[in-house]
Amino acid sequence: MLSVVVAPGQGAPVFSRNALVPHDAASTMKAAVLAALHRSAVDWDVRVRVVNRFRSVTGAVYGNSRSWDSDPLPWERLGERVPLRWLAERMVTHSSNLATNLCLDQVGPTAVAEVWRRAGATGGSPRGIEDYAGRDAGVHNRVSALDLVRLLQSLEPEVLALLEHNAHRVDLAAGLPPGVLLAGKNGWFPGLRHSAALVRPGDAPPYVLAVCYTGPLANGHDAEDPAARLLARISRGVWQRRHAIAPAGR
């Protein structure tokens, strides 16, 4: 299943395909956790102990798998106290699962649900990364391509600035010319590849592109993934039509 939504930086989509089809959110939900942190009263300079023990939505206890995490650095700090700001950055720049759950512990799932609600999304992310007990109990992190567009359109400049430093640039970013600014988040595992970004061309207004792919093309690798190349081709095609993307009435 391939879902695509293209919209101006603010405004209704100008193109959509399977826009409302729900997909597993994967790591795209980390952008919502970042927004919840930004909007909370939590001190970003507070030092948080790095642990791998979290409370499931079912009440059980679970932990992350080090081998499934794309970012090794937080694992090297187990038992130490690190600034929350550093964890938030690793969550979105290197898609750290461990940092995500530590950040989620600071704000709680209700604050993240409010981020999705304020954006006008129909999906959301009520459980932490790798909360398999929650998944088995029927609690799923699901989003649509339209949800991701609405989320990005709702984010504050400070949040978007952090999302500009995403180090995983093999999908939407790979379809853009060098030097083009984009702020976004992607997610992947076997059978799934998603990416959503606010793109800032130098010669046209900003636009938002969200692509969700669920299917056999996605091999789950962070870089050498055929599905990532598919997303890059879609991004390249949208870039070539960037001058036609504008809010209604312009």
VENZI-V63083 format. One line per field, one symbol per residue. ss: DSSP state (~ for helix, > for strand, _ for the rest). psi: psi as a letter, one per 20 degrees, with the letter a starting at -180 (. if undefined). Layout:
BEGIN
ss: ???
psi: ???
END
This chain:
BEGIN
ss: _>>>>>>>____>>>>>_____>>_~~~~~~~~~~~~~~_______>>>____>>_____>>___~~~_____~~~~___>>>~~~~~~~~~~___~~~~~~~~~~~_~~~~~~~~~~~____>_______~~~~~_____>>_~~~~~~~~~~__~~~~~~~_________~~~_____>>>>>>>>>__>>>>>>>>>______>>>>>>>>___________~~~~~~~~~~~~~~~_~~~______
psi: ppppppqrhprqqipqolhjppqphbihihhhgghgghirjpoiiqppporloqpqiiirprrqphhipioighhijpirpqphggghghghhjlpgghghhghhhhqhhhghhggghijqiaanirrpkmhggghjjoqoqrrhhghghghhiqqhhghhhiijpiokieghijqqpippqoaqrqqrpjpoqqpqopnqijrqqqppppppoaihoiiqhgmohhhhghhhggghggijhiioqqpi.
END
